[in-house]
Amino acid sequence: MSSPLLDFSSLPRFDAIQPADVAPAIQQLLADGRTLIARQTSDDVPATWADFVAPMIDAGERLSRAWGIVGHLHSVMDTPPWREAYNALLPEVTRYYSELGQNLALFAKYKQLRESVEYATLSSTRQRILDNEVRDFRLSGAELAEDQKPRFQAIQEELAALGAKFSENVLDATNGWTQHVTEEARLAGLPEDAKAAAAAAAERAGKPGWVFSLQFPSYFPVMQYAEDRTLREAMYRANATRASEFSAELGHAEWDNAPNIARIIALRSEAAKMLGYASYAEVSLVPKMAESPAQVLAFLRDLGTKAKPFAERDMAELRAFAAKELGLNTLEAWDIPWASEKLRQARYAYSDHEVKAYFPQPKVLAGLFNVVEKLFGVAIREDSAPVWHEDVRFFRIERAGQLVGQFYLDLYSRDTKRGGAWMDSPISRRATASGTQTPVAYLVCNFPGPVAGKPATFSHDDVQTLFHEAGHGLHHLLTRIDELWVSGISGVEWDAVELPSQFMENFCWEWDVLQGMTAHAETGEPLPRALFDKMLAAKNFQSGMQTVRQIEFSIFDLRLHHDWPFDATQGVQPLLDEVRKEFAVVFPPPFNRFANSFSHIFAGGYAAGYYSYKWAEVLSADVFAAFEEARPSGGSVFDSDAGARYLAEILSVGGSRPALASFKAFRGREPQVDALLRHSGMSTT
């Protein structure tokens, strides 16, 4: 217990944990785990829940908590010492889990318990845990011939290292390029807060003028508002070529992710074939809701066929507007966000920047918490705990004065934080000898921070992102399941895990929500109803284009891992080109290397699973439709009965039963796509 990383008595000790703690703590836990496995697989330990499974869960939690903290700090504080500490232990941890998954003696014990008389006496939750374990052992290579297991294990180790390297290359390439501007005229069109942030960046760099980076809060305002076309082009080109062969022009050929992609695809395919599957996509779908790659492709193509006419209309309107009003007869990739914003302003008479002024961070957080409290009968209070950065805040959730869960909130972009937004968990709910262990979550975003002493202001897209990640957090924090391996988001099918997050986004379009969470940054006035009506009218602006873009990514991902004859000399671009011919309406320039920074599928958990966003969007839209149906005419969407049922049937049960069963328990029927099409403005009825 001398190591802060081995102190599991309470919250992580972020004020004390150092990179030097990683190796001794993790190596000790790995050794303890191997000792336990040797004992648990002996004939002296009967194949019962109490004697066999419970000790395995306890040991697994200690390692997952400690290594989870290390992985989290690698993501939010990617400094050289933390990167080195994480990468040094990654092969050992991967090897341990690979050995665990291939241990035939363990597998035999789980199967023995599953086939025993005791199995029928266990709760359905514990039965599901055992079913999942047997399935996962098979996917981990437990049934491989002994002479194949070392190769399968080596593949897993190499894939883990390649995923970490892919992510690090993207971060390094993002941080490795800046655009220095010294002429104020080149900033025409940019919002004042974007210019102030760029000026502050220049000051930190010891340069005059303004410095822009590829961090999203710096990059996107340029693409959306800058009148200077050459500035937009420079920013677009740098962003589109991150972590590619073009990195050599910056003196960093080692950032090129193309070799990593080729190796990842080859290793995933090899592992799938060793397990007896035709493709990695088939392996990926085994623990998911979807039944086969063919079913997923049919779903995507059906949705794409419905969406493409709307996407073509969106693009035709944008081209016509750009030619007539902006003098752009040729619409380049770096013109599309800018021209789209001009069209939106012309059509709906407002800009994203105008809206952003009404969403200061304190009001947004208060509004989010109000939604959660109304829906689920809880109270959210700010609390204190050790944190990894001064910007991080900590909160507790209570019901009737009792602690339900706690969460960290890390909102702002930093050079040492990987891009995007996500939820993760250092502690999950479970029953212990001393009572219920309450869950804890991390909610991490990359929003623009405060400038010149003023509170940060968020775009409406940022607000939706925050609500999205809060939805993931609520799935983890409001669970009532006390079994660790299916508590919260654990054990939830990957293609259903986005349901609660996308569900929460719907509240960002409700007037009775927004009117209470806005206050103009200068005047303090709430969002005017007239402006909200314009936002609502523009809600589905270019939704066709956005939908086919997501379908493009999803089909690319699935086919890359299923039926595409990958050729390392050609890379993935031929497949992207083929997919785009089917559904895309926007065709990037030849130098675009989108795949080289597609971390979701090469460094995250979405390989052959990116379709999950659209799959879960059908579920979430259908779930929210129940709240709409219960809404009285002109009344609030906060229906207490619907909220209680949603909490009871979906959030609370976590992974303790199949996601489809949870959906049907709430909705009373199979999912339907109608609500998604209606919410997206693509309904033909």
CORCOR-V298372 format. One record per residue. N is the residue number from 0. PSI is psi in whole degrees, -180 to 180 (999 if undefined). Layout:
BEGIN
N|PSI ; N|PSI
END
This chain:
BEGIN
0|3 ; 1|-24 ; 2|130 ; 3|-23 ; 4|-17 ; 5|9 ; 6|102 ; 7|17 ; 8|-23 ; 9|-144 ; 10|157 ; 11|141 ; 12|71 ; 13|-19 ; 14|-12 ; 15|-26 ; 16|130 ; 17|159 ; 18|-34 ; 19|-18 ; 20|-19 ; 21|-56 ; 22|-53 ; 23|-38 ; 24|-49 ; 25|-40 ; 26|-36 ; 27|-44 ; 28|-37 ; 29|-42 ; 30|-44 ; 31|-40 ; 32|-43 ; 33|-37 ; 34|-43 ; 35|-43 ; 36|-41 ; 37|-41 ; 38|-44 ; 39|-26 ; 40|0 ; 41|162 ; 42|-16 ; 43|-19 ; 44|115 ; 45|153 ; 46|69 ; 47|165 ; 48|-49 ; 49|-42 ; 50|-35 ; 51|-55 ; 52|-47 ; 53|-46 ; 54|-33 ; 55|-39 ; 56|-44 ; 57|-47 ; 58|-40 ; 59|-36 ; 60|-41 ; 61|-45 ; 62|-44 ; 63|-35 ; 64|-47 ; 65|-49 ; 66|-32 ; 67|-39 ; 68|-42 ; 69|-47 ; 70|-39 ; 71|-48 ; 72|-32 ; 73|-33 ; 74|-36 ; 75|-11 ; 76|61 ; 77|65 ; 78|162 ; 79|-44 ; 80|-41 ; 81|-37 ; 82|-44 ; 83|-43 ; 84|-42 ; 85|-50 ; 86|-29 ; 87|-35 ; 88|-14 ; 89|-45 ; 90|-38 ; 91|-42 ; 92|-43 ; 93|-41 ; 94|-40 ; 95|-49 ; 96|-33 ; 97|-44 ; 98|-42 ; 99|-47 ; 100|-19 ; 101|6 ; 102|107 ; 103|-32 ; 104|-42 ; 105|-47 ; 106|-43 ; 107|-39 ; 108|-44 ; 109|-44 ; 110|-38 ; 111|-45 ; 112|-40 ; 113|-28 ; 114|4 ; 115|172 ; 116|-34 ; 117|-33 ; 118|-43 ; 119|-21 ; 120|-11 ; 121|157 ; 122|159 ; 123|-29 ; 124|-47 ; 125|-35 ; 126|-41 ; 127|-38 ; 128|-46 ; 129|-41 ; 130|-44 ; 131|-40 ; 132|-45 ; 133|-44 ; 134|-47 ; 135|-32 ; 136|-43 ; 137|-41 ; 138|-19 ; 139|3 ; 140|18 ; 141|-28 ; 142|7 ; 143|155 ; 144|148 ; 145|-34 ; 146|-11 ; 147|-21 ; 148|-41 ; 149|-38 ; 150|-44 ; 151|-41 ; 152|-42 ; 153|-36 ; 154|-45 ; 155|-41 ; 156|-45 ; 157|-38 ; 158|-40 ; 159|-44 ; 160|-40 ; 161|-39 ; 162|-43 ; 163|-42 ; 164|-40 ; 165|-50 ; 166|-42 ; 167|-38 ; 168|-41 ; 169|-45 ; 170|-45 ; 171|-40 ; 172|-35 ; 173|-44 ; 174|-15 ; 175|4 ; 176|134 ; 177|158 ; 178|116 ; 179|122 ; 180|130 ; 181|-12 ; 182|120 ; 183|-26 ; 184|-28 ; 185|-10 ; 186|6 ; 187|134 ; 188|-21 ; 189|140 ; 190|155 ; 191|-38 ; 192|-32 ; 193|-40 ; 194|-39 ; 195|-41 ; 196|-39 ; 197|-36 ; 198|-40 ; 199|-37 ; 200|-40 ; 201|-41 ; 202|-42 ; 203|-32 ; 204|-2 ; 205|32 ; 206|154 ; 207|161 ; 208|-131 ; 209|142 ; 210|126 ; 211|148 ; 212|-180 ; 213|2 ; 214|135 ; 215|-44 ; 216|-22 ; 217|-40 ; 218|-50 ; 219|-39 ; 220|-34 ; 221|-46 ; 222|-30 ; 223|-30 ; 224|-23 ; 225|127 ; 226|-27 ; 227|106 ; 228|-34 ; 229|-33 ; 230|-44 ; 231|-43 ; 232|-43 ; 233|-43 ; 234|-45 ; 235|-48 ; 236|-44 ; 237|-41 ; 238|-41 ; 239|-15 ; 240|13 ; 241|143 ; 242|39 ; 243|-173 ; 244|-21 ; 245|-13 ; 246|-21 ; 247|-29 ; 248|-22 ; 249|4 ; 250|18 ; 251|66 ; 252|-24 ; 253|-11 ; 254|-9 ; 255|120 ; 256|-3 ; 257|-46 ; 258|-36 ; 259|-42 ; 260|-48 ; 261|-43 ; 262|-41 ; 263|-47 ; 264|-44 ; 265|-44 ; 266|-40 ; 267|-42 ; 268|-43 ; 269|-44 ; 270|-41 ; 271|-45 ; 272|-34 ; 273|-33 ; 274|-4 ; 275|15 ; 276|154 ; 277|-26 ; 278|165 ; 279|-31 ; 280|-38 ; 281|-40 ; 282|-46 ; 283|-34 ; 284|-12 ; 285|-46 ; 286|14 ; 287|173 ; 288|-44 ; 289|147 ; 290|-29 ; 291|158 ; 292|-36 ; 293|-40 ; 294|-42 ; 295|-46 ; 296|-38 ; 297|-42 ; 298|-48 ; 299|-42 ; 300|-34 ; 301|-46 ; 302|-39 ; 303|-39 ; 304|-38 ; 305|-35 ; 306|-28 ; 307|-41 ; 308|-37 ; 309|-38 ; 310|-42 ; 311|-38 ; 312|-44 ; 313|-47 ; 314|-39 ; 315|-41 ; 316|-40 ; 317|-43 ; 318|-43 ; 319|-43 ; 320|-44 ; 321|-39 ; 322|-45 ; 323|-44 ; 324|-24 ; 325|-4 ; 326|25 ; 327|96 ; 328|-24 ; 329|118 ; 330|106 ; 331|166 ; 332|-36 ; 333|-4 ; 334|-22 ; 335|-49 ; 336|-39 ; 337|-48 ; 338|-36 ; 339|-41 ; 340|-39 ; 341|-42 ; 342|-41 ; 343|-43 ; 344|-41 ; 345|-39 ; 346|-39 ; 347|-1 ; 348|40 ; 349|163 ; 350|158 ; 351|-36 ; 352|-37 ; 353|-43 ; 354|-40 ; 355|-34 ; 356|-21 ; 357|1 ; 358|66 ; 359|149 ; 360|-45 ; 361|-41 ; 362|-37 ; 363|-46 ; 364|-44 ; 365|-39 ; 366|-43 ; 367|-48 ; 368|-36 ; 369|-42 ; 370|-48 ; 371|-45 ; 372|-41 ; 373|-42 ; 374|-40 ; 375|7 ; 376|39 ; 377|171 ; 378|138 ; 379|127 ; 380|140 ; 381|143 ; 382|-178 ; 383|146 ; 384|157 ; 385|138 ; 386|168 ; 387|-11 ; 388|150 ; 389|-22 ; 390|-14 ; 391|137 ; 392|161 ; 393|138 ; 394|159 ; 395|147 ; 396|130 ; 397|151 ; 398|123 ; 399|39 ; 400|-4 ; 401|139 ; 402|128 ; 403|-41 ; 404|173 ; 405|156 ; 406|149 ; 407|144 ; 408|114 ; 409|95 ; 410|-31 ; 411|150 ; 412|142 ; 413|156 ; 414|-27 ; 415|7 ; 416|134 ; 417|156 ; 418|170 ; 419|-168 ; 420|147 ; 421|163 ; 422|140 ; 423|174 ; 424|125 ; 425|-25 ; 426|136 ; 427|157 ; 428|141 ; 429|158 ; 430|134 ; 431|172 ; 432|-28 ; 433|3 ; 434|-164 ; 435|127 ; 436|118 ; 437|145 ; 438|157 ; 439|143 ; 440|155 ; 441|130 ; 442|115 ; 443|130 ; 444|179 ; 445|59 ; 446|160 ; 447|137 ; 448|-178 ; 449|148 ; 450|134 ; 451|38 ; 452|2 ; 453|149 ; 454|149 ; 455|145 ; 456|144 ; 457|143 ; 458|165 ; 459|-32 ; 460|-40 ; 461|-42 ; 462|-43 ; 463|-39 ; 464|-43 ; 465|-45 ; 466|-37 ; 467|-52 ; 468|-33 ; 469|-36 ; 470|-43 ; 471|-45 ; 472|-42 ; 473|-36 ; 474|-38 ; 475|-41 ; 476|-29 ; 477|12 ; 478|150 ; 479|14 ; 480|131 ; 481|3 ; 482|119 ; 483|-43 ; 484|-6 ; 485|21 ; 486|139 ; 487|-130 ; 488|-9 ; 489|133 ; 490|-4 ; 491|134 ; 492|137 ; 493|-33 ; 494|7 ; 495|-8 ; 496|-18 ; 497|-5 ; 498|-55 ; 499|-31 ; 500|-46 ; 501|-30 ; 502|-45 ; 503|-28 ; 504|-29 ; 505|-30 ; 506|-17 ; 507|-6 ; 508|16 ; 509|127 ; 510|-41 ; 511|-12 ; 512|-52 ; 513|-36 ; 514|-23 ; 515|-1 ; 516|25 ; 517|148 ; 518|119 ; 519|136 ; 520|-28 ; 521|-44 ; 522|-20 ; 523|0 ; 524|142 ; 525|165 ; 526|125 ; 527|144 ; 528|-35 ; 529|-38 ; 530|-40 ; 531|-42 ; 532|-37 ; 533|-42 ; 534|-43 ; 535|-40 ; 536|-32 ; 537|4 ; 538|-43 ; 539|22 ; 540|120 ; 541|28 ; 542|-30 ; 543|-46 ; 544|-43 ; 545|-38 ; 546|-47 ; 547|-27 ; 548|-44 ; 549|-36 ; 550|-39 ; 551|-49 ; 552|-41 ; 553|-45 ; 554|-41 ; 555|-49 ; 556|-48 ; 557|-45 ; 558|-35 ; 559|-35 ; 560|8 ; 561|-70 ; 562|9 ; 563|125 ; 564|84 ; 565|134 ; 566|114 ; 567|-28 ; 568|-27 ; 569|-23 ; 570|-160 ; 571|-7 ; 572|-40 ; 573|-37 ; 574|-44 ; 575|-43 ; 576|-41 ; 577|-44 ; 578|-40 ; 579|-34 ; 580|-27 ; 581|-44 ; 582|-18 ; 583|152 ; 584|-10 ; 585|125 ; 586|107 ; 587|161 ; 588|161 ; 589|-27 ; 590|-10 ; 591|131 ; 592|56 ; 593|-46 ; 594|-28 ; 595|-14 ; 596|19 ; 597|72 ; 598|-28 ; 599|-44 ; 600|-18 ; 601|-16 ; 602|-3 ; 603|-158 ; 604|17 ; 605|14 ; 606|128 ; 607|29 ; 608|10 ; 609|-25 ; 610|-18 ; 611|-34 ; 612|-45 ; 613|-39 ; 614|-49 ; 615|-26 ; 616|-34 ; 617|-46 ; 618|-46 ; 619|-39 ; 620|-39 ; 621|-38 ; 622|-45 ; 623|-29 ; 624|-29 ; 625|-36 ; 626|-38 ; 627|-40 ; 628|-30 ; 629|-12 ; 630|129 ; 631|155 ; 632|119 ; 633|8 ; 634|-169 ; 635|151 ; 636|-6 ; 637|82 ; 638|117 ; 639|-36 ; 640|-45 ; 641|-41 ; 642|-42 ; 643|-39 ; 644|-40 ; 645|-43 ; 646|-45 ; 647|-40 ; 648|-21 ; 649|-60 ; 650|-47 ; 651|-33 ; 652|-13 ; 653|-131 ; 654|20 ; 655|-12 ; 656|165 ; 657|143 ; 658|-36 ; 659|-37 ; 660|-39 ; 661|-43 ; 662|-48 ; 663|-32 ; 664|-35 ; 665|-45 ; 666|-22 ; 667|14 ; 668|178 ; 669|157 ; 670|150 ; 671|146 ; 672|-10 ; 673|-45 ; 674|-40 ; 675|-46 ; 676|-39 ; 677|-46 ; 678|-29 ; 679|2 ; 680|25 ; 681|21 ; 682|137 ; 683|5 ; 684|999
END
